[in-house]
Amino acid sequence: MTKNDPLDSMIDRIMAGLPASLTTLGRDAEKNIHAALKSTLRKMDLVTREEFDIQHDVLIRTRSRLEALEEQVKNLERKE
């Protein structure tokens, strides 16, 4: 099983908050919590930080290109 640091951290906090009698369930409880959280997060249609950063960079480049094109249009309009 691969480790997902934020998800594992969340699971660790949940496990730490359980009463001592429930923590004896150990790995089974952790696997169930992990599966439930993963399923819930998948349904939320979240994006990874990497995907977000890529889209952010695309938006910045697009905005820059738009500003350059707007400046070109202004220059062309002045010439007319």
Number of C-alpha atoms within 10 A of each C-alpha: 3 4 8 9 9 9 14 13 12 15 18 12 11 12 17 11 11 11 9 10 7 11 15 11 10 10 10 11 15 17 12 11 16 16 12 12 15 13 11 11 13 11 9 9 8 10 11 9 9 9 11 12 12 11 12 12 12 12 12 11 12 12 12 12 12 12 12 12 12 12 12 12 12 11 11 10 9 8 7 5
